[in-house]
Amino acid sequence: MNFKKLMTTLLSIGFVLPVFSQSKLASKVDSLVGAYTNIQEFNGSVLVAVKGKILLAKGYGYSDQASKTLNTDSTIFSIASVTKTFTSAMILKLVEEKKLSLDDKIIRFYPGYQYGSRISIANLLNHTSGINDRNIEEKREKYDRTVLTREQLLLAELNGTELSSEPGITFNYSNRGYYLLGNIISKLTNMTYEQAIRKYIFTPYMLKNTGFDFGSLRKNDKAKGYWAETGKNYSKETPIMDSAGTYSAGAIYSNVFDLYKWHEILQNCNFISKESLERAYKPYTKTYGYGWIIDSLQGKRRVSHSGAVWGFRSNFSRIPDEDVAVILLSNYEVPGLDMIAKGIISILYGQPYYLPIKKKAIHLEPIKLVKYVGTYEILESHLVLEVKLESGKLVVYPKNGNSSVPLPESENRFFGETEESLELIFGKKSNKDIITIIMGETKREAIKRN
C-alpha cells in the first residue's frame, strides 16, 4: 500500500489508530468502567462502538445478587427515559408520512384540553409545552385512579393545572408531554402506542430483546434492580414499576446490543430521513432537541439521553458525525453514568479523563464544619447552594435539586457520598469564602453570599 492510500485508510477509520490500537482502547475503557465498578458507582452492561466496529461489550457486577448471577453483554435492563428516543422517532416518521405536522396544535387530538390550542407537537417533543409535572404531582391525590382510564386521568391532570410558561419559550422537562405523544401515535396508527412501536421499529429491525412490560418479562437475562438505603450500599431489591405508569416516556426495556442496533438504524437513516434526524439533533432551548440532549464533547456534537427509574439507570450517548456509540445500562441507582460516558469518549479521542480511586472519609467535629455553613452561588450559572449543618454533617441543598451529604477527606476537602468524582474544596479568594466544585475534569467556583 502506498503512502497516500495508507493515509486515506487511516483517516477514514477515524481518530483512534494514530494513538492507540483498538485493543488498547478497549483495555482503557474496561479499566475505567472497572474502576467505577470497584467503588460501587457502576453495575451493569457497557457497549462501545466506533465506525461500525464494537470495541467493547461487557457486563460488570451482578444482575441478581441473591443467585450471584453476573451481568453480561446480553443482560436486559429497563432503559427508562431512553424510551423518548423511540417515541420522538415515531412522531417524526408520522410527520414524514404526512399524517402529522410538527406545527399542529394538540387541540386536534385533545379538543377538551384547555391549553390545546397553544401547544404544538414540537413543543411536546422539546419540552417547551409549559406542562409542569411537578405541579401536577402535588395534586395527583385528588383524582380517582380506579375509575379513570389512563387517557382520562392524563387529561384531568392537565386541565387541573396551569401552564408554568408560555409554550415554545421555556424548557421544562415533562414526561406527561411524552405521554401525550404516545397517545397521539396511538390515534394516528389506530393501534396502541406499544403495538405501533413494535410494528414500525422492533419487529422489522429485529430488536428481539427490546419491548414493554418489563415486569412480566420471563427471560434468564433479565436484571433485577437495586437501590441503596444509605450511601452506596446497593443491596435493596426494587419492585419492577408498572410500564403503564412510565408509558411512552419510559416503559421500554432493552440490552446494549439492541440499543446499538437502534444507533445503527438511526445512523444509516433506515427508519427516518437524515433531514428528520437533523431536526431531532437541533437544540431548541438549552440543549434539548426532539427526544435528544445535544451538547459538545471533545469538539464533537454529542446526542444522548439518560434514563432513571426505580432500580435502573441508563445512558445512550452518540456522536453521529463520527459513528460513535457509548451505551451504559445499570441495575443500580447510581447517579453518574454520564460522567462515565464522558470518560469513555475522552479515551476514544486520546484526551485526559478522570479515573476514580477509592477515597476514605475522616471524622470532623461539628465545630470545624460550622464555618462552611451559608449560601453560595455559582455566578456563571446563577445556581444557588445552601450549605447546612445537620446531625453533625454538612448537607448541600442546590436550588430545585436533590440534597447531598459530602464526606470529609481533609479539613477543607470533601467528596460526594454516592459520586466520589464530585469534590468540594472550601477556601478563600479575594477575601471571599468560596467552594471550588470539581466534577472530574470540570471545575466551578461558588462564592459565599454576605
Secondary structure by P-SEA (a helix, b strand, c coil): ccaaaaaaaaaaaccccccccaaaaaaaaaaaaaaaaaacccbbbbbbbcccccccccccccccccccccccccccccccccaaaaaaaaaaaaaaacccccccccccccccccccccccaaaaaaccccccaaaaaaaccccccccccaaaaaaaaaaaccccccccccccccaaaaaaaaaaaaaaacccaaaaaaaccccccccccccccccccccccbbbbbbbcccccccccccccccccccccccccccaaaaaaaaaaaaacccccaaaaaaaaccccccccccbbbbbcccbbbbbbbbbcccbbbbbbbccccbbbbbbbbccccccaaaaaaaaaaaaabbbbbbbcbbbbbbbccccccccbbbbbcccccbbbbbbbcccbbbbbcccbbbbbbbbccccbbbbcccccbbbbbbccccbbbbbcccccbbbbbbbcc
